[in-house]
Amino acid sequence: QVQLVESGGGLVQAGGSLSLSCAASGRTFSRYPMGWFRQAPGKEREFVAAIDWSGGRTYYPDSVKGRFTISRDNAKNTMHLQMNSLKPEDTAVYYCVARSRVFGGSWSDHRGYDYWGQGTQVTVSS
């Protein structure tokens, strides 16, 4: 059974840093694009970052560009999100995602990802 498990969430002060990890099991994800989404209470799901299967291309929205860095280790079936200069508006549940099929839409379109983790809470205090 395919499973994505996030870890590393927590509480941090504004300006601080957190590192999230996603461990993939049950299937080899080394050929799959992967990414992160987040959702805050009362808000829509938001694209945070994506990475192609090789790790050679990464994608970010303007809201996190320059502050967040996505990376992956295919040998260990893991993906990471380094978050620096955190802001209170970064507070949300963060989800690890993976895509196992061809998708012609944008990297930021949640419909392109068919595997989702259970989420990890990130809270940034002001």
N, C-alpha and C positions, 0 to 999 in steps of 0.2 A: 504494500500500500504506500502510495506517495505521501510524503509528509514534509512540511516546512515548519521549522521551529525557530522562533525569534528569541533573542536574549539580549540583555544589556540595557533595557530601559530603566528609568528611575526618575528621581527628583534632582534637579540641578538649578543653580541660580543663573539668572540672566548673565550672559557673557561667558558662561562655562561651556564644557564639552562633554559629550557622551559618545560612546561607540556601540552601535548595534551590530549584532551578528545574526545570520540566518544559516541554520544547518539543514541540508537537504538529505533525506533518506528515502529508501525504497526504490529509487530510480536514479540513474546517472544524469545529472543536470549539466554536465560539462558542455553540452551542445545547445543548451537552452538560454535564450535571453532571460534576464532576471531584473528585478527592480524593487522599489519601495513605494508604497502609498501611505497616506495618513488620513485620519478622520478625527476631527474634533467634535465635541458634543454640539448638536444642532447645525452642523455644517456638512457640506458635501465632501465626499471622498476626494482627495487631492493627490496628484502625482508628485513624487518627491525626487526620484532618481531612477535611472535604468542603465543597464550595461549589457553589451552584446556577449555572445557566448565566449569569445576569446578574451574579453576584457579590454580590447583595443579601442572601443568606442563607448563613450558615456554621454548621458543626457540629463539635463537638469532644468527645472523651471527657473525663472528669474528670482523667485522668492528665496531660493536656497543656493543659487549659483555663487561660488566663491566661499561659501561657508561649509557646505557638505561635500563629502567625497565618497563615491561608491567604488568598491573593488570586489574582486572575487578570487578564490583559490580553487581551481577546478580539481586539483589533486585531492583536496579535502572536502569537496562538495560544500563549500561554504561561501557566503557572501557577507560583506561588511558595509556599514555606513558610518563614516566618521563625521560627527556633527560638531562644529565649532561655532563660537560666537552665537550661542543659542539665545533666542528671544522668547518672551512669553507667548507670542503667537505661534511658536513651534510646538506648543503643547497639543498633544493628540495621541491617539493609538496608532502605532506604526505597524504596517503589514508588509511582510516579505511576499513577493510574488514571482512566478515563473511562467514562461510560455513554452508549451510543447508543440505548438502547431504553427503553420504559416498564418500570418495576420498582416493584412495590407494597410491597416490603419496606423495612427500615430503611436509612438512609444509611450505617450502620456495617456492613451486610452485604456481604461481599466478593463474593457471588454477583450483586450488582446491577451490577457493573462488568465490561464485556466487553473493555476494552482495558487492557493493563498494560505498563509500561515494564520495562526490564531490571534496574532497581534501582541504588541508589547507597549505598555504605557510610558510615555515620555511627558514629564511635567517640568516646565520651566517657570520658576518663581521670579517675580520682579523685585 
